[in-house]
Amino acid sequence: HNTSSVVSMSESDTAVANAPSVDEENQILSDGVTQFVCNDIGALRQQQLELQLPSDYDTKENDILASLFGSNEIRNDFFHNILGSRVAYFPRPCTNTNNQQQQLLKPPMSGFDLSSFYDTNDWISLRKRGSQDMLDKKSTSYNDLTDYIAGGGSAIIPVIPGDYLHDTKEQIDHAFGVDGEFGTSMNIYHSGPSAVALNIHYDAYPVIVLQLEGRKEWIIQNDNFGEIVNDITDWRNVTLTEGDLLYIPKGVYHAATGDPEHGSTHVTIGLP
């Protein structure tokens, strides 16, 4: 998956300036789990293809999807009530109805080894504010790459056979009941301080985002779904920290900025 629609920087900057903070109206309690949930996507619902999961997925205990979402209950609630209908945020740790932190399963991925990807992957894309170049290892050493990231650049890395995270991707594909060309996509976004890899855009497929390292600030469309970006009047902010999960349906505008001090690494899983 690599299809998205990107708008100009002036539109992106305006959206960032006008985006309000998350407030109590944007939180719901579902099975005792606090979630940030945007408005129903309305007109975009008809564009969402319903994911056909294995019939017994909600009977499996602590599988990789439960690990991804944090628990069997959160996994089931997502697929039963949220998928295809609205943006949702799943923090780690989360808070239950008694205002106590709930113990969650360990995420299936954490941390990031850039040097390993540099050695095994020839499809690393370098991004700054929407500009794009492919990494040429003949002219760009590993130290050059780390300097580029430290200077506010981003590396977007598709997980392919031979990468150390490819086995995890195959496990997720198996849990979804898909494989090969019909499987998920998995892209790592490794960004330096205050980096913006992509201007405000929407994806042509639903995505699940898992924060691996650092922090990332997101702005997300919350009204006038299916309209052009200039018609959007309501944007929501959410900050992802390590282990947090974010779901964005197909067609919903969004953008993200890396932490100003330490940068950010997240993985985006594109659903088939």
Phi and psi restraints in degrees (value plus and minus 20) as a CYANA .aco file:
   2 ASN   PHI    -171.5  -131.5
   2 ASN   PSI       0.8    40.8
   3 THR   PHI    -114.2   -74.2
   3 THR   PSI     108.0   148.0
   4 SER   PHI    -174.2  -134.2
   4 SER   PSI     146.0   186.0
   5 SER   PHI    -137.8   -97.8
   5 SER   PSI     106.8   146.8
   6 VAL   PHI    -137.2   -97.2
   6 VAL   PSI     118.7   158.7
   7 VAL   PHI    -127.3   -87.3
   7 VAL   PSI     156.5   196.5
   8 SER   PHI     -91.7   -51.7
   8 SER   PSI     144.4   184.4
   9 MET   PHI     -84.8   -44.8
   9 MET   PSI     -54.7   -14.7
  10 SER   PHI     -82.3   -42.3
  10 SER   PSI     -60.1   -20.1
  11 GLU   PHI     -86.8   -46.8
  11 GLU   PSI     -60.8   -20.8
  12 SER   PHI     -83.0   -43.0
  12 SER   PSI     -65.6   -25.6
  13 ASP   PHI     -84.9   -44.9
  13 ASP   PSI     -57.5   -17.5
  14 THR   PHI     -82.5   -42.5
  14 THR   PSI     -62.2   -22.2
  15 ALA   PHI     -83.1   -43.1
  15 ALA   PSI     -62.3   -22.3
  16 VAL   PHI     -82.7   -42.7
  16 VAL   PSI     -62.3   -22.3
  17 ALA   PHI     -84.9   -44.9
  17 ALA   PSI     -53.5   -13.5
  18 ASN   PHI    -114.7   -74.7
  18 ASN   PSI     -24.2    15.8
  19 ALA   PHI     -91.9   -51.9
  19 ALA   PSI     104.2   144.2
  20 PRO   PHI    -102.4   -62.4
  20 PRO   PSI     149.1   189.1
  21 SER   PHI     -98.8   -58.8
  21 SER   PSI     136.6   176.6
  22 VAL   PHI     -85.8   -45.8
  22 VAL   PSI     114.2   154.2
  23 ASP   PHI    -146.6  -106.6
  23 ASP   PSI    -194.8  -154.8
  24 GLU   PHI     -83.7   -43.7
  24 GLU   PSI     -45.5    -5.5
  25 GLU   PHI     -87.7   -47.7
  25 GLU   PSI     -38.7     1.3
  26 ASN   PHI    -119.2   -79.2
  26 ASN   PSI      -5.8    34.2
  27 GLN   PHI    -140.4  -100.4
  27 GLN   PSI     120.6   160.6
  28 ILE   PHI    -150.6  -110.6
  28 ILE   PSI     138.7   178.7
  29 LEU   PHI    -124.8   -84.8
  29 LEU   PSI     107.0   147.0
  30 SER   PHI    -156.5  -116.5
  30 SER   PSI      94.9   134.9
  31 ASP   PHI      33.8    73.8
  31 ASP   PSI      16.7    56.7
  32 GLY   PHI      58.2    98.2
  32 GLY   PSI     -12.4    27.6
  33 VAL   PHI    -131.5   -91.5
  33 VAL   PSI     107.7   147.7
  34 THR   PHI     -98.9   -58.9
  34 THR   PSI     109.0   149.0
  35 GLN   PHI    -154.4  -114.4
  35 GLN   PSI     123.3   163.3
  36 PHE   PHI    -106.1   -66.1
  36 PHE   PSI     103.4   143.4
  37 VAL   PHI    -154.1  -114.1
  37 VAL   PSI     105.4   145.4
  38 CYS   PHI     -97.8   -57.8
  38 CYS   PSI     159.1   199.1
  39 ASN   PHI     -82.6   -42.6
  39 ASN   PSI     138.7   178.7
  40 ASP   PHI     -78.1   -38.1
  40 ASP   PSI     117.9   157.9
  41 ILE   PHI     -98.2   -58.2
  41 ILE   PSI     -21.2    18.8
  42 GLY   PHI      33.4    73.4
  42 GLY   PSI    -129.9   -89.9
  43 ALA   PHI     -80.8   -40.8
  43 ALA   PSI     -43.8    -3.8
  44 LEU   PHI     -98.2   -58.2
  44 LEU   PSI     -31.5     8.5
  45 ARG   PHI     -76.8   -36.8
  45 ARG   PSI     -57.9   -17.9
  46 GLN   PHI     -88.5   -48.5
  46 GLN   PSI     -36.4     3.6
  47 GLN   PHI    -107.5   -67.5
  47 GLN   PSI     -31.1     8.9
  48 GLN   PHI    -104.6   -64.6
  48 GLN   PSI     102.2   142.2
  49 LEU   PHI    -104.0   -64.0
  49 LEU   PSI     107.0   147.0
  50 GLU   PHI     -90.7   -50.7
  50 GLU   PSI     106.0   146.0
  51 LEU   PHI     -91.9   -51.9
  51 LEU   PSI     105.6   145.6
  52 GLN   PHI    -109.1   -69.1
  52 GLN   PSI      77.5   117.5
  53 LEU   PHI    -103.9   -63.9
  53 LEU   PSI     136.6   176.6
  54 PRO   PHI     -74.7   -34.7
  54 PRO   PSI     121.7   161.7
  55 SER   PHI     -80.8   -40.8
  55 SER   PSI     -43.8    -3.8
  56 ASP   PHI    -124.5   -84.5
  56 ASP   PSI      -4.3    35.7
  57 TYR   PHI     -80.5   -40.5
  57 TYR   PSI     -55.1   -15.1
  58 ASP   PHI    -103.2   -63.2
  58 ASP   PSI     -16.2    23.8
  59 THR   PHI    -122.5   -82.5
  59 THR   PSI     -27.7    12.3
  60 LYS   PHI    -101.4   -61.4
  60 LYS   PSI     114.7   154.7
  61 GLU   PHI    -115.1   -75.1
  61 GLU   PSI     102.7   142.7
  62 ASN   PHI      36.7    76.7
  62 ASN   PSI      20.4    60.4
  63 ASP   PHI     -98.5   -58.5
  63 ASP   PSI    -194.6  -154.6
  64 ILE   PHI     -87.2   -47.2
  64 ILE   PSI     -48.8    -8.8
  65 LEU   PHI     -92.3   -52.3
  65 LEU   PSI     -56.9   -16.9
  66 ALA   PHI     -83.2   -43.2
  66 ALA   PSI     -60.1   -20.1
  67 SER   PHI     -84.1   -44.1
  67 SER   PSI     -59.2   -19.2
  68 LEU   PHI     -82.3   -42.3
  68 LEU   PSI     -64.9   -24.9
  69 PHE   PHI    -107.5   -67.5
  69 PHE   PSI     -38.9     1.1
  70 GLY   PHI      94.3   134.3
  70 GLY   PSI     -44.8    -4.8
  71 SER   PHI    -186.1  -146.1
  71 SER   PSI     144.6   184.6
  72 ASN   PHI     -81.7   -41.7
  72 ASN   PSI     -59.7   -19.7
  73 GLU   PHI     -87.5   -47.5
  73 GLU   PSI     -62.7   -22.7
  74 ILE   PHI     -87.0   -47.0
  74 ILE   PSI     -61.4   -21.4
  75 ARG   PHI     -76.3   -36.3
  75 ARG   PSI     -69.1   -29.1
  76 ASN   PHI     -85.9   -45.9
  76 ASN   PSI     -60.7   -20.7
  77 ASP   PHI     -82.5   -42.5
  77 ASP   PSI     -60.3   -20.3
  78 PHE   PHI     -80.4   -40.4
  78 PHE   PSI     -70.7   -30.7
  79 PHE   PHI     -92.5   -52.5
  79 PHE   PSI     -48.1    -8.1
  80 HIS   PHI    -101.5   -61.5
  80 HIS   PSI     -55.8   -15.8
  81 ASN   PHI    -144.2  -104.2
  81 ASN   PSI     -36.1     3.9
  82 ILE   PHI    -136.8   -96.8
  82 ILE   PSI     -60.2   -20.2
  83 LEU   PHI     -70.1   -30.1
  83 LEU   PSI     105.9   145.9
  84 GLY   PHI      60.8   100.8
  84 GLY   PSI     -16.3    23.7
  85 SER   PHI    -143.6  -103.6
  85 SER   PSI     -47.9    -7.9
  86 ARG   PHI    -189.0  -149.0
  86 ARG   PSI     138.8   178.8
  87 VAL   PHI     -89.1   -49.1
  87 VAL   PSI     123.7   163.7
  88 ALA   PHI    -164.7  -124.7
  88 ALA   PSI     128.2   168.2
  89 TYR   PHI    -144.1  -104.1
  89 TYR   PSI     110.6   150.6
  90 PHE   PHI    -141.7  -101.7
  90 PHE   PSI      78.2   118.2
  91 PRO   PHI     -98.6   -58.6
  91 PRO   PSI     135.0   175.0
  92 ARG   PHI    -144.1  -104.1
  92 ARG   PSI     106.9   146.9
  93 PRO   PHI     -94.8   -54.8
  93 PRO   PSI     139.6   179.6
  94 CYS   PHI    -122.4   -82.4
  94 CYS   PSI     153.4   193.4
  95 THR   PHI    -138.5   -98.5
  95 THR   PSI     114.7   154.7
  96 ASN   PHI    -112.6   -72.6
  96 ASN   PSI    -196.0  -156.0
  97 THR   PHI     -86.0   -46.0
  97 THR   PSI     -39.2     0.8
  98 ASN   PHI    -113.7   -73.7
  98 ASN   PSI      -6.5    33.5
  99 ASN   PHI      41.3    81.3
  99 ASN   PSI      11.3    51.3
 100 GLN   PHI    -129.3   -89.3
 100 GLN   PSI     123.4   163.4
 101 GLN   PHI     -88.8   -48.8
 101 GLN   PSI     112.6   152.6
 102 GLN   PHI    -115.9   -75.9
 102 GLN   PSI     112.2   152.2
 103 GLN   PHI     -90.8   -50.8
 103 GLN   PSI     106.8   146.8
 104 LEU   PHI    -136.6   -96.6
 104 LEU   PSI     140.7   180.7
 105 LEU   PHI     -86.7   -46.7
 105 LEU   PSI     132.7   172.7
 106 LYS   PHI     -90.0   -50.0
 106 LYS   PSI     115.9   155.9
 107 PRO   PHI     -81.1   -41.1
 107 PRO   PSI     132.3   172.3
 108 PRO   PHI     -92.0   -52.0
 108 PRO   PSI     -33.0     7.0
 109 MET   PHI    -158.9  -118.9
 109 MET   PSI     123.0   163.0
 110 SER   PHI    -178.6  -138.6
 110 SER   PSI     135.8   175.8
 111 GLY   PHI      47.3    87.3
 111 GLY   PSI    -198.9  -158.9
 112 PHE   PHI    -179.6  -139.6
 112 PHE   PSI     116.1   156.1
 113 ASP   PHI    -137.2   -97.2
 113 ASP   PSI      70.1   110.1
 114 LEU   PHI     -83.8   -43.8
 114 LEU   PSI     -58.2   -18.2
 115 SER   PHI     -82.5   -42.5
 115 SER   PSI     -55.9   -15.9
 116 SER   PHI     -84.6   -44.6
 116 SER   PSI     -64.5   -24.5
 117 PHE   PHI     -85.4   -45.4
 117 PHE   PSI     -57.3   -17.3
 118 TYR   PHI     -79.1   -39.1
 118 TYR   PSI     -57.5   -17.5
 119 ASP   PHI     -95.5   -55.5
 119 ASP   PSI     -53.0   -13.0
 120 THR   PHI    -127.2   -87.2
 120 THR   PSI     -32.2     7.8
 121 ASN   PHI    -142.0  -102.0
 121 ASN   PSI     105.9   145.9
 122 ASP   PHI    -124.4   -84.4
 122 ASP   PSI      -4.0    36.0
 123 TRP   PHI    -142.3  -102.3
 123 TRP   PSI      13.8    53.8
 124 ILE   PHI     -99.0   -59.0
 124 ILE   PSI     106.3   146.3
 125 SER   PHI    -124.8   -84.8
 125 SER   PSI     114.5   154.5
 126 LEU   PHI    -121.5   -81.5
 126 LEU   PSI     108.4   148.4
 127 ARG   PHI    -151.6  -111.6
 127 ARG   PSI     120.6   160.6
 128 LYS   PHI    -164.2  -124.2
 128 LYS   PSI      96.5   136.5
 129 ARG   PHI      30.2    70.2
 129 ARG   PSI      20.0    60.0
 130 GLY   PHI      74.0   114.0
 130 GLY   PSI     -37.5     2.5
 131 SER   PHI     -90.7   -50.7
 131 SER   PSI     134.0   174.0
 132 GLN   PHI    -163.1  -123.1
 132 GLN   PSI     112.3   152.3
 133 ASP   PHI    -160.3  -120.3
 133 ASP   PSI     125.4   165.4
 134 MET   PHI    -105.2   -65.2
 134 MET   PSI     118.9   158.9
 135 LEU   PHI     -86.2   -46.2
 135 LEU   PSI     106.2   146.2
 136 ASP   PHI    -127.6   -87.6
 136 ASP   PSI      86.1   126.1
 137 LYS   PHI     -88.0   -48.0
 137 LYS   PSI     -38.5     1.5
 138 LYS   PHI     -89.3   -49.3
 138 LYS   PSI     -49.7    -9.7
 139 SER   PHI    -133.5   -93.5
 139 SER   PSI     -30.8     9.2
 140 THR   PHI    -143.8  -103.8
 140 THR   PSI      88.6   128.6
 141 SER   PHI     -96.1   -56.1
 141 SER   PSI     151.6   191.6
 142 TYR   PHI     -81.6   -41.6
 142 TYR   PSI     -60.4   -20.4
 143 ASN   PHI     -84.3   -44.3
 143 ASN   PSI     -56.8   -16.8
 144 ASP   PHI     -81.2   -41.2
 144 ASP   PSI     -61.2   -21.2
 145 LEU   PHI     -84.1   -44.1
 145 LEU   PSI     -66.1   -26.1
 146 THR   PHI     -84.2   -44.2
 146 THR   PSI     -54.5   -14.5
 147 ASP   PHI     -85.7   -45.7
 147 ASP   PSI     -59.9   -19.9
 148 TYR   PHI     -81.4   -41.4
 148 TYR   PSI     -64.3   -24.3
 149 ILE   PHI     -84.2   -44.2
 149 ILE   PSI     -66.3   -26.3
 150 ALA   PHI     -81.4   -41.4
 150 ALA   PSI     -45.6    -5.6
 151 GLY   PHI    -106.5   -66.5
 151 GLY   PSI      -7.4    32.6
 152 GLY   PHI      78.0   118.0
 152 GLY   PSI      -6.7    33.3
 153 GLY   PHI    -109.8   -69.8
 153 GLY   PSI     153.4   193.4
 154 SER   PHI    -153.0  -113.0
 154 SER   PSI     126.9   166.9
 155 ALA   PHI    -133.8   -93.8
 155 ALA   PSI     106.4   146.4
 156 ILE   PHI    -127.6   -87.6
 156 ILE   PSI     103.0   143.0
 157 ILE   PHI    -146.7  -106.7
 157 ILE   PSI      92.1   132.1
 158 PRO   PHI     -94.2   -54.2
 158 PRO   PSI     112.6   152.6
 159 VAL   PHI     -97.2   -57.2
 159 VAL   PSI     101.0   141.0
 160 ILE   PHI    -148.0  -108.0
 160 ILE   PSI     146.5   186.5
 161 PRO   PHI     -73.4   -33.4
 161 PRO   PSI     116.2   156.2
 162 GLY   PHI      81.9   121.9
 162 GLY   PSI     -43.7    -3.7
 163 ASP   PHI     -95.8   -55.8
 163 ASP   PSI     130.2   170.2
 164 TYR   PHI     -88.4   -48.4
 164 TYR   PSI     -38.0     2.0
 165 LEU   PHI    -114.6   -74.6
 165 LEU   PSI     -18.0    22.0
 166 HIS   PHI     -87.6   -47.6
 166 HIS   PSI     -55.5   -15.5
 167 ASP   PHI     -81.2   -41.2
 167 ASP   PSI     -58.2   -18.2
 168 THR   PHI     -84.5   -44.5
 168 THR   PSI     -61.9   -21.9
 169 LYS   PHI     -78.7   -38.7
 169 LYS   PSI     -63.7   -23.7
 170 GLU   PHI     -85.2   -45.2
 170 GLU   PSI     -55.6   -15.6
 171 GLN   PHI     -84.8   -44.8
 171 GLN   PSI     -60.3   -20.3
 172 ILE   PHI     -86.7   -46.7
 172 ILE   PSI     -62.3   -22.3
 173 ASP   PHI     -76.7   -36.7
 173 ASP   PSI     -66.2   -26.2
 174 HIS   PHI     -81.7   -41.7
 174 HIS   PSI     -59.9   -19.9
 175 ALA   PHI     -85.1   -45.1
 175 ALA   PSI     -53.0   -13.0
 176 PHE   PHI    -102.2   -62.2
 176 PHE   PSI     -29.4    10.6
 177 GLY   PHI      56.7    96.7
 177 GLY   PSI       9.3    49.3
 178 VAL   PHI    -151.4  -111.4
 178 VAL   PSI     143.1   183.1
 179 ASP   PHI    -182.4  -142.4
 179 ASP   PSI     152.0   192.0
 180 GLY   PHI      38.1    78.1
 180 GLY   PSI    -159.0  -119.0
 181 GLU   PHI     -87.3   -47.3
 181 GLU   PSI     -35.7     4.3
 182 PHE   PHI    -118.3   -78.3
 182 PHE   PSI     -12.2    27.8
 183 GLY   PHI    -103.3   -63.3
 183 GLY   PSI    -193.1  -153.1
 184 THR   PHI     -94.8   -54.8
 184 THR   PSI     143.4   183.4
 185 SER   PHI    -123.4   -83.4
 185 SER   PSI     134.4   174.4
 186 MET   PHI    -160.6  -120.6
 186 MET   PSI      98.3   138.3
 187 ASN   PHI    -145.4  -105.4
 187 ASN   PSI     112.9   152.9
 188 ILE   PHI    -112.2   -72.2
 188 ILE   PSI     112.8   152.8
 189 TYR   PHI    -133.4   -93.4
 189 TYR   PSI      84.6   124.6
 190 HIS   PHI    -129.1   -89.1
 190 HIS   PSI      93.8   133.8
 191 SER   PHI    -146.5  -106.5
 191 SER   PSI     126.4   166.4
 192 GLY   PHI    -103.4   -63.4
 192 GLY   PSI    -195.3  -155.3
 193 PRO   PHI     -76.7   -36.7
 193 PRO   PSI     108.8   148.8
 194 SER   PHI      38.5    78.5
 194 SER   PSI       0.7    40.7
 195 ALA   PHI     -92.2   -52.2
 195 ALA   PSI     122.9   162.9
 196 VAL   PHI    -143.6  -103.6
 196 VAL   PSI      86.0   126.0
 197 ALA   PHI     -94.4   -54.4
 197 ALA   PSI     -59.6   -19.6
 198 LEU   PHI    -151.3  -111.3
 198 LEU   PSI     117.4   157.4
 199 ASN   PHI     -86.8   -46.8
 199 ASN   PSI     155.5   195.5
 200 ILE   PHI     -78.4   -38.4
 200 ILE   PSI     114.4   154.4
 201 HIS   PHI    -180.3  -140.3
 201 HIS   PSI     151.2   191.2
 202 TYR   PHI    -144.9  -104.9
 202 TYR   PSI     136.2   176.2
 203 ASP   PHI    -121.0   -81.0
 203 ASP   PSI     130.6   170.6
 204 ALA   PHI    -107.6   -67.6
 204 ALA   PSI      -0.9    39.1
 205 TYR   PHI    -177.7  -137.7
 205 TYR   PSI     133.8   173.8
 206 PRO   PHI     -91.4   -51.4
 206 PRO   PSI     128.7   168.7
 207 VAL   PHI    -150.4  -110.4
 207 VAL   PSI     127.9   167.9
 208 ILE   PHI    -136.4   -96.4
 208 ILE   PSI     107.5   147.5
 209 VAL   PHI    -132.5   -92.5
 209 VAL   PSI     106.9   146.9
 210 LEU   PHI    -136.2   -96.2
 210 LEU   PSI     103.5   143.5
 211 GLN   PHI     -99.9   -59.9
 211 GLN   PSI     102.6   142.6
 212 LEU   PHI    -115.3   -75.3
 212 LEU   PSI     -58.3   -18.3
 213 GLU   PHI    -169.4  -129.4
 213 GLU   PSI     133.7   173.7
 214 GLY   PHI      48.0    88.0
 214 GLY   PSI    -176.4  -136.4
 215 ARG   PHI    -151.8  -111.8
 215 ARG   PSI     130.6   170.6
 216 LYS   PHI    -162.5  -122.5
 216 LYS   PSI     114.4   154.4
 217 GLU   PHI    -117.0   -77.0
 217 GLU   PSI     107.1   147.1
 218 TRP   PHI    -136.0   -96.0
 218 TRP   PSI     123.1   163.1
 219 ILE   PHI    -135.7   -95.7
 219 ILE   PSI     118.7   158.7
 220 ILE   PHI    -157.4  -117.4
 220 ILE   PSI     113.9   153.9
 221 GLN   PHI     -77.9   -37.9
 221 GLN   PSI     119.3   159.3
 222 ASN   PHI    -155.1  -115.1
 222 ASN   PSI      -8.9    31.1
 223 ASP   PHI    -177.7  -137.7
 223 ASP   PSI     152.3   192.3
 224 ASN   PHI      30.1    70.1
 224 ASN   PSI      26.5    66.5
 225 PHE   PHI     -85.0   -45.0
 225 PHE   PSI     117.4   157.4
 226 GLY   PHI      70.0   110.0
 226 GLY   PSI     -25.5    14.5
 227 GLU   PHI    -118.5   -78.5
 227 GLU   PSI     152.4   192.4
 228 ILE   PHI     -91.3   -51.3
 228 ILE   PSI     141.1   181.1
 229 VAL   PHI     -83.0   -43.0
 229 VAL   PSI     -51.3   -11.3
 230 ASN   PHI     -86.4   -46.4
 230 ASN   PSI     -37.6     2.4
 231 ASP   PHI    -107.3   -67.3
 231 ASP   PSI     -26.1    13.9
 232 ILE   PHI     -99.0   -59.0
 232 ILE   PSI     107.2   147.2
 233 THR   PHI    -135.0   -95.0
 233 THR   PSI     -32.2     7.8
 234 ASP   PHI    -144.8  -104.8
 234 ASP   PSI      97.8   137.8
 235 TRP   PHI    -140.2  -100.2
 235 TRP   PSI     127.5   167.5
 236 ARG   PHI    -137.8   -97.8
 236 ARG   PSI     122.3   162.3
 237 ASN   PHI    -119.8   -79.8
 237 ASN   PSI     122.6   162.6
 238 VAL   PHI    -168.1  -128.1
 238 VAL   PSI     119.9   159.9
 239 THR   PHI    -127.7   -87.7
 239 THR   PSI     102.8   142.8
 240 LEU   PHI    -115.2   -75.2
 240 LEU   PSI     112.5   152.5
 241 THR   PHI    -139.0   -99.0
 241 THR   PSI     152.6   192.6
 242 GLU   PHI     -71.3   -31.3
 242 GLU   PSI     106.8   146.8
 243 GLY   PHI      73.6   113.6
 243 GLY   PSI     -34.7     5.3
 244 ASP   PHI     -91.3   -51.3
 244 ASP   PSI     132.7   172.7
 245 LEU   PHI    -145.6  -105.6
 245 LEU   PSI     123.1   163.1
 246 LEU   PHI    -155.8  -115.8
 246 LEU   PSI     113.7   153.7
 247 TYR   PHI    -134.5   -94.5
 247 TYR   PSI     108.4   148.4
 248 ILE   PHI    -146.2  -106.2
 248 ILE   PSI      97.6   137.6
 249 PRO   PHI     -85.4   -45.4
 249 PRO   PSI     142.9   182.9
 250 LYS   PHI     -76.2   -36.2
 250 LYS   PSI     115.9   155.9
 251 GLY   PHI      67.1   107.1
 251 GLY   PSI     -22.5    17.5
 252 VAL   PHI    -110.6   -70.6
 252 VAL   PSI     104.5   144.5
 253 TYR   PHI     -88.0   -48.0
 253 TYR   PSI     124.2   164.2
 254 HIS   PHI    -183.7  -143.7
 254 HIS   PSI     144.8   184.8
 255 ALA   PHI    -176.3  -136.3
 255 ALA   PSI     141.4   181.4
 256 ALA   PHI    -163.2  -123.2
 256 ALA   PSI     128.7   168.7
 257 THR   PHI    -150.6  -110.6
 257 THR   PSI     114.2   154.2
 258 GLY   PHI     -90.4   -50.4
 258 GLY   PSI     139.4   179.4
 259 ASP   PHI     -77.1   -37.1
 259 ASP   PSI     114.8   154.8
 260 PRO   PHI     -87.8   -47.8
 260 PRO   PSI     -37.9     2.1
 261 GLU   PHI    -122.2   -82.2
 261 GLU   PSI     -62.8   -22.8
 262 HIS   PHI    -142.6  -102.6
 262 HIS   PSI     -25.0    15.0
 263 GLY   PHI      60.7   100.7
 263 GLY   PSI    -183.2  -143.2
 264 SER   PHI    -182.6  -142.6
 264 SER   PSI     128.7   168.7
 265 THR   PHI    -155.8  -115.8
 265 THR   PSI     107.0   147.0
 266 HIS   PHI    -157.4  -117.4
 266 HIS   PSI     141.6   181.6
 267 VAL   PHI    -134.1   -94.1
 267 VAL   PSI     113.3   153.3
 268 THR   PHI    -128.5   -88.5
 268 THR   PSI     103.8   143.8
 269 ILE   PHI    -123.7   -83.7
 269 ILE   PSI      93.9   133.9
 270 GLY   PHI    -107.4   -67.4
 270 GLY   PSI     100.2   140.2
 271 LEU   PHI     -96.8   -56.8
 271 LEU   PSI     124.4   164.4
